[in-house]
Amino acid sequence: MNVIYIGSGKSALQAKKLDLTNFNIICLNNAWRLLDNFDVWIRPGDFPSKDMPKEINFKKEVSYSEYSYHIKKLSKELNWQTNSPEHYVGYTMFFQGLYYIMSAIKPKNIYTLGFDHDYNIDRYNHWKNIGEPNPQNQFLNINIEKEFDRFEADSFYGKSSTPDPLRRGLGFDYLKDKFELAKKVSKDLNINLYNASFQTKGVNLFKRANLVSLHK
């Protein structure tokens, strides 16, 4: 089985140009906006209700309880030496969703798209300077779209206020370490991980895969 795992980075727009007939299509967070129909939607517990899909155009929704269960399941199977498997794999939704896929679906190949982690640092620095608005503090009653309108967006839909891994204080070195761990775990599970994006900037350390032959 081939899975294409789609995030909200701008390169996710490539998905609209691909023939995805032979893929199990999994969308994370706001990537549900891209396609008329897909297979699985993964979302965090704090996903804003205003950004929920208005119509159900997917077969299965995966929330925190389910992806958390599968990460803990993998921890036991692979004997990870940690008391917090979710932090061990990387406490961002990209990694949480990725490990759910590796555990629950067990595909032969996973192609990632829209996960370049090519964040706009000026946008992030401005977020820091205005008090770090986020879903947990109700965005400090700031109009996020208006506040960040002058900065180049990090996502295809343009509404994300901050890059999640940096917002959580994790940083690029953390991301790189967790990418290397994911590569090791996927090898243990006999799963191939690929980055299908044409983007060359940012952080995504998976082997490049050219899906141009699938373009319509």
Backbone hydrogen bonds, N-H to C=O, Kabsch-Sander energy under -0.5 kcal/mol:
donor,donor_aa,acceptor,acceptor_aa,energy
3,V,109,N,-2.6
4,I,24,N,-2.0
5,Y,3,V,-0.5
5,Y,111,Y,-3.0
6,I,4,I,-0.6
6,I,26,I,-3.1
7,G,113,L,-2.8
9,G,114,G,-2.2
10,K,154,D,-0.8
12,A,9,G,-2.4
13,L,10,K,-1.7
14,Q,11,S,-2.0
15,A,12,A,-2.1
16,K,13,L,-1.4
17,K,14,Q,-2.0
18,L,15,A,-1.2
19,D,214,L,-1.8
20,L,18,L,-0.9
23,F,20,L,-1.9
24,N,2,N,-2.8
25,I,23,F,-0.8
26,I,4,I,-2.6
26,I,24,N,-0.6
27,C,40,V,-2.9
28,L,6,I,-2.6
29,N,42,I,-2.5
31,A,28,L,-2.3
32,W,29,N,-1.1
33,R,30,N,-1.9
34,L,31,A,-1.7
35,L,31,A,-0.6
38,F,57,N,-1.7
39,D,25,I,-1.5
40,V,25,I,-2.1
41,W,60,K,-2.7
42,I,27,C,-2.7
43,R,62,V,-2.4
47,F,44,P,-1.3
51,D,48,P,-1.5
52,M,49,S,-1.4
57,N,55,E,-0.8
59,K,38,F,-0.6
59,K,39,D,-0.9
60,K,39,D,-1.7
62,V,41,W,-3.3
63,S,61,E,-0.5
66,E,63,S,-0.8
67,Y,63,S,-2.0
68,S,64,Y,-2.6
69,Y,65,S,-1.6
70,H,66,E,-1.9
71,I,67,Y,-1.8
72,K,68,S,-2.1
73,K,69,Y,-2.1
74,L,70,H,-2.3
75,S,71,I,-1.9
76,K,72,K,-1.6
77,E,73,K,-2.2
78,L,74,L,-2.8
79,N,75,S,-0.5
80,W,75,S,-2.1
82,T,80,W,-1.5
87,H,84,S,-0.6
88,Y,84,S,-2.3
89,V,85,P,-2.1
90,G,86,E,-0.7
92,T,90,G,-2.1
96,Q,92,T,-2.4
97,G,93,M,-2.6
98,L,94,F,-2.0
99,Y,95,F,-2.5
100,Y,96,Q,-1.5
101,I,97,G,-2.2
102,M,98,L,-2.2
103,S,99,Y,-2.0
104,A,100,Y,-3.4
105,I,100,Y,-0.6
105,I,101,I,-1.5
106,K,101,I,-1.9
108,K,1,M,-1.7
109,N,1,M,-1.7
110,I,192,N,-2.9
111,Y,3,V,-3.0
112,T,110,I,-0.6
112,T,194,Y,-2.8
113,L,5,Y,-2.3
119,Y,117,H,-1.0
121,I,119,Y,-0.9
124,Y,120,N,-1.9
125,N,121,I,-2.9
126,H,122,D,-2.0
127,W,123,R,-1.9
128,K,124,Y,-2.1
129,N,125,N,-2.1
130,I,126,H,-1.5
131,G,128,K,-1.4
132,E,127,W,-2.4
137,N,134,N,-1.0
138,Q,135,P,-1.3
139,F,134,N,-2.9
140,L,137,N,-2.2
141,N,138,Q,-2.0
142,I,139,F,-2.4
144,I,142,I,-1.3
147,E,143,N,-2.8
148,F,144,I,-2.1
149,D,146,K,-1.0
151,F,148,F,-1.5
156,F,8,S,-2.3
158,G,155,S,-0.5
166,L,163,P,-0.5
167,R,163,P,-2.7
168,R,164,D,-2.0
169,G,166,L,-1.8
170,L,165,P,-2.5
171,G,165,P,-0.7
174,Y,170,L,-0.6
175,L,171,G,-1.7
176,K,172,F,-2.5
177,D,173,D,-2.2
178,K,174,Y,-2.2
179,F,175,L,-2.1
180,E,176,K,-2.1
181,L,177,D,-1.9
182,A,178,K,-2.3
183,K,179,F,-2.1
184,K,180,E,-1.9
185,V,181,L,-2.8
186,S,182,A,-2.6
187,K,183,K,-1.6
188,D,184,K,-2.0
189,L,185,V,-1.8
190,N,187,K,-1.0
191,I,186,S,-3.2
192,N,108,K,-2.8
194,Y,110,I,-2.7
195,N,207,K,-2.6
196,A,112,T,-2.8
196,A,194,Y,-0.6
203,V,116,D,-1.8
204,N,202,G,-0.5
207,K,193,L,-0.8
209,A,195,N,-2.1
211,L,209,A,-0.8
214,L,211,L,-2.3
215,H,212,V,-1.7
216,K,17,K,-2.1
